[in-house]
Amino acid sequence: MNRKLFGGIAATVASLAVSTAAWAQEAAAAAPVPNPGNNAWMMVSTILVLMMILPGLALFYGGLTRSKNMLSTMTQIGGVTALAMLMWVIVGYGLAFGPEGNQFISWGKFFLAGVTPDATAATFTDGVVISELIFVCFQMTFSAITVALVLGSVVERMKFSAVMAFAFVWLLIVYYPIAHMVWEARGVFFVMGALDFAGGTVVHINAGVSALVAALILGKRKGYPTEPMAPHSLTLTFVGTGLLWVGWFGFNAGSALEANGSAALAMINTFVATASAGLFWMLAEKFSGHKGSALGYCSGIIAGLVAITPAAGNSGPFGAIVLGAVASIVCFIFVSKVKPALGYDDSLDAFGIHGVGGIVGAIGTAIVYAPSLGGPGGEDFAIGSQLGVQVAAVAATIVLSVVGTTIAMFIAKAITGLRVSPEVEADGLDIGEHGERAYN
């Protein structure tokens, strides 16, 4: 009898073991795995965004400076890019996309703890994932280019040590919280329904407004605006513009997180909005009594890229063309009329193009999203209510950028003194800060 009892128990245990194993196998089979095509597209997009920074932004900004500050401008961009990458894997990813948190900040996964080659990150399609390490890298490049964009307003007079100190603090108290609030599912702006496909608020308004605040605290360049400070190489600026445009496809179309129709929509919008903005800037120059210039063309291209960023996957192609044209004209007015009238020294128009263009794009997204204008919104989409959400997100981002940048600049000033000496500024930061020249 005991033999029968033990035999029965053994059979039951064996049956349970088989059932448990089968259940575990089913559960494992149900877990989504990354599609190699999506992973490949996101790897390419990530590298394209890196190309936007180095060499794209470095050449674009560098060409706009005087020749004695070419290398210092490029080195500042390279320095903060490297710093942002290290900070991202140490604390940045956790603060923006960590597993724990609230509507304003997250935490966890510091030093990328638990992010293994098998870990996955969700996309915008249910059941579709990409490798989490690729998502980490993609978002890492966004943090790097955003802090680099800020430097466009402070070049030619800010110490390299001050730049690095500012970038360290600014990323911690400005970029990571705003990225969390806009792009993470628990974030306050995300929950509000704010539309920001690829970084209109997180990247461009944030960087542009911060650039204006930094320029005001730092003060004008010696001799501005009475002495001529023409760009020393529009050729390099033109090359940088082209690299930025190409890289922007990774920035915008990559933000779909999949190689799908949404990415394709972002791609065509990035083409046509940019083309529209480049031409309309030159038209604005012409109607203002000037010649259509190469600098104007490059400025228009960047204005169009900035404006379409929040709307890249949230607009139809016609809406993108209109948005690019409107943003270009508004940015032209700010750069050519408002800035001289107010007298602030936004050296390379980081605020005039990124800040203003980002605001136009973010608010305009509420309009071009409408299906009646060819946008991808549903039939019940209401422009008025979405406009309210977009304006609220823009206003809150401006406030956070102003407060955080002010704190970061004064901390940098306390640590480093912030500004180079009058002698170094006169001789150029290439020699004074780095001991080398761009041209010999």
N, C-alpha and C positions, 0 to 999 in steps of 0.2 A: 504493500500500500504506500509506504514511504517513497519507494522507487517511482510509483505512479505520480505521487504528489510532487516530488522534486522534478520529475519529467515535465509535469504540467507547468510548474513555476518557470522552469527553464524555457519552455516553449513560449510562455507569455512574455518573459523578459526579452527573448530573441525577437518576438513579434514587435514589442515596443521599440526595441533598438532599430529594427528595420524601418518602422514607421517614423521614428525620430530622424533617422538618417535621410529618409525620403523627404520629410518636411524641410530639413535643413537644405537639401539639394534644391527643392523648389524655391525656398526663400533666396538661396544664392542665385538661382537662375532668374528670379524676378528682379534682382537688383540691376538697375540700368548700368550699362557700360559705355564709355565714350566711343563715339563714332570716329574712326581714324580721319575721315574727311574733315569733320568739324575741328578736331584737334590740329590737323595740318593747317587749316585756314587761320586758326587763332595763333599758331606759332608764327605764321607769315605776318599776320596783322601786328603782332607784338614787335617784331623786328622792324616793321615799317614805322611804327611810332618811335622807336629808338632812332631811326634815320631822320625823323623830323627834328630831333634834338641835336644829334651829332651825325652828320654835319649841318643839317638843314637850318635850324634856328641859329646856330653859331655863325654860319656864313651870312644869314639874313641880317642879324643884329650887328655882326662885326663889320659888314660892308657899310652900314649906316653911320658908324662912328668915324671919328677922325683917325688917320693912320697910326697915330701915336698910342691909340687905345684899342687897336684891333685885337692883339693877343690877350690883353687883360679881359676884354669882353668874352672872347671864346673860352678863356680859362675859367672865368666865373661860371659860365654855363656848364662847362665840363665838371667843375668842382661840385656844384650843387646837385648835378645829375648823379654823380657817384655817391654823394652823401644820402640823397633820397633813396637810392636803391638799397643801401645798407640799412637805413632806418626802417624801410618798408618791411624787410624780412624780420627785423628785430621786434618792432612794436607796431608799425604802421598798419599792416594787414589785420592784426588782431584788433586794433582800435577802430578800424573801418568796417571789417567784415567778420569779427570774431563771433564765436558761438554764443557767448553770453552778452547781455547788454540791455539797453533801453532805447528810447526813440532819439536820443542825442549822441550816444557813444556805445561802443561795444568793447569787449575784452575777451582774452583767451587766444590760444594759438600763437602766443608770443614766441619768438625764435622759430616760428613755423612748426611748433610741436604738434605732432599728429598728422601733419600734411605729408603723406607718403605718396609714392608713385601710383598707388592704387586709389588714392582719395579722389573724389569727384566733386564738381561744383555744378549746381543746377543752371540751366539756361532759361529762356523765356517759353520753352515748349515743355509741356508736362512729359516726364519720362525721358527727356533728353538731357544728357550731361556732357561735360568736358572734363578733362583732367584738371584737378584743382591747382596743381603746380603751374599749369599754363595760365589759368585765371589769375593766379598770384603774380606771375610775370607781366601779364597784360596790364593789370591795374597798377603795377609798380611803375611802368613807364608813364602812366597818366600823372602820378604824383610827381615824377621827375620833371616832366615838361611844364607842369603848372608852376612850380616854384621857379623854374628857369625863365618863364615868361615874365614874371614880376620884375626881373632884373633889367628889362628894357627901359625902365624909367629912371634907373639910378646909375647907369654906367657912366664912366669917365670921371667919377668923383668919389666913389665909395670904396673903402678898403676891402681887400680880399678877405681878410679875417672877419670883418664885419658882415660881409656877404654870407660867409659860412655860418656864423653865429645866428644871423637873422633866419637863414634857411632852416636851421635846426629847430628853433623855437616855433617858427611859423608853421612848419609841417605838423608839429605836435598839437598846436592849439587852434589852428585854422583849417588846414587841409583835411586831416583825418576826420574831425567831427563833421565837416560839411559833406565829405564823401559818404559818410555813414548816413547822414540825414536824408540825402537825396537818392542814393543808390541801394541801400540795404533795406530789406523788406520791412524792418521795424522802424526805419527812419521816419521822422516827423513829416518831411516833405513828400516822401514816397507814399506814406499813408494818406496824405492830403490829396494825392493824385497828380502831383506836379509832373509835367512831361519834360524830361531831359535825356534825350537818347544817348548822347555821347559826351556831355560835359558843358553845356551852355552856362549853367550856374556853377557847377563844381570847378570847372577849369577856367573859363574865360571871364565871367563876371568876377569871380573870386580873384583871379590873377590881376585883372584890369583895375579893379577898385583898390586892391592892395598896392598895386604899382603907383596909383595916384597918391595914396596916403604916404607911402615910403618917399616919394619925390618931394612932397610938401615938408616932411620932417627933415629930410636930408638937405634941402635947399637947392637953389639953382647952381648950375655950373658957372665957374668964373667967366665972366664976359657975356653970359646969356642975358638978354637976346640981342645985344648990340653988336657983338662980334660974329662973323660968319662961321657957321659950324656945319658946313655941307658934308654929306656922306662922302667918304674917301674912295669907295668903290661900288658903284651901282652894278657893276658886272657881278661881283660876288653876291650882292643882295639879290640880283636876278636869279643866280644859280640857287641860292638859298630858298627863294620863293618856289622854284620848281621842285626842289626836294621836299619842301613842306607840303606842297599840293599832292605829290605822289604819296608821301607818307600818310597824309590825312585820310586816304582810303582805308588804311589799317585802323586809324583812329575812329572813323565813323562807321564804315561797313563792318569792322571788327566788333563794334559794340553790339551787333546783333547776337554775338556769341555762337552763331552757327553759320554755316555756308548755305544760306537759304534765300527765300524771296525777300525777306526783310533786309538782309545784307545787300541784295541787288538794288532794292529801292534806295537805300542809303548811298549806294555807289553812284547811281545816276543823278541823285540830288546833289551829291558832292561835285559832280561834273558841272551841271548846268547852273547851280546857284553861284558857283565860283566864276564861271565864264561871264555870267550876267554882271556880277559885281565888278569884275575887272574892267569891262567896257563902260559901265555906268560911272565909275570913278573918273575915267578919262573924259567922258561926256560932261561931267560936272566941272572938270577943269576947263574945258572948252567954253562952256556957258558962263564961266567966271572970268573969262577974258584971258586965259592962259593957254599954253600949248598942252596937248595931251602928252604926259610924260611917262618915262619908264618907271620912275618912282611912284607915280600915281597908279600905274597899272599894277605894280607889285602890292601897293597898299590896298587896292581894290580886291585883288586876289585873296589877300589875308582876311579882309573884312567879310568877303563872301564865305570863306571857309569857316570863320568864326560864327557867322549868323546861322549857317545851316547845321552847325553841330547839334544843337538841341532838337532840331527838326529833321535830322537826316532820315530817320525811319518814321517820322511823324508828319510827313508832307507828301503831296504828289509832286511830280516834276514841275508843273506850272506854278504851283505855290512856291517851290524852291527858287524859281527864276525871279518871281516878284520879291520874295524875301531877300535875295541877294542884291537886287537893285535898290530896294529901300534902305537896307543896312549900309550899302556903299555910299549912298548920298548923305545919310545921317552922319556916318563916320567922317566923310569928307568935310562936312560943315564943322564938326567938332575939332578936327585936326587943323583946318585952315582958318577958321574964324573964332571959335570959342577959346581954344588954347591961347592964341596971341592976345585975345581981349582980356583974359583973366591973368595971363602972365606966368602961369606955373610951368615948370620945366620937366615935362614928361618926355625925356630925351628922345626915345625912339617910338613914341606914341603907343605905348603898351596900354594905357587907359583909353586913349582916343579910338583905338581899333578893337582891342580885346574886350575892354570893359563896356564901351558903348555898343559895339557890334553884338556882344553877348546879350546885353539887355534887349536890344531890338529882336534878336533871334529868339530869346526865351519867351518874350511876350508875344511875338508874332507866331510862335508855334501854336498858340491857342486858336489862331485864325486858320492857318494853313492845314491844320489837322482835320478840319471839317470836310466831310465827304462831298459836300456841294462844291468845294474848290478842288476836288481830286484827291483829298487827303484820305488816310486810312481809318478815320474815326467811324464809329458805328452810326446807325441811322438816328439814334436818340442823342447824339452828341450835341451839346449846347455851347456855343462859342462864349456867351456871356459868363457863365459859371466857371468855365475853364480859364477865362481871362483873369478872373478874381484869384484863382489858385496860383496862376503863373506870377501875377504881380506880387502876391504875398510871399511866394518863395524867393523872388528876386529881391524884394525889400529886406527880408530876413537875412539873405546871403550878404547883402551890402552891409548891414549892421554888423554881422559877425566878422566880415573881412576888415572893416574899419577898426573895430575894437581890438581884434587879434593882431592886426598888423602894427597898430600903435604900440601895443605891449612888446611885440617882437623887436621892433626898431629901437625902443628905449632900452631893452635888455642888451641888444647888440651894441648900442652906444655906450652903456655902462661898462661893458667888457672890453671893447676895442677902440672906442673913440669915434667910430663910425666913418668919419670922412678923412680922406688923405690930406696931407699938408698942402698949402698953396704952391709950394715948389714942385711937389710931385704932380699936382694937377696941371701945372704949366708945362712940365717936361713930358708928361704922359704917364699913364699907369703901367704901360708895358715895361718901361725901364724902372720906374719908381717902385712898383709892386712885385715885379717878376724878374727884373734884370735881363731882359731880352727884347729884341725888336721883331716885329712882323716882317719887315723888309730891310735888307742890307744891300 
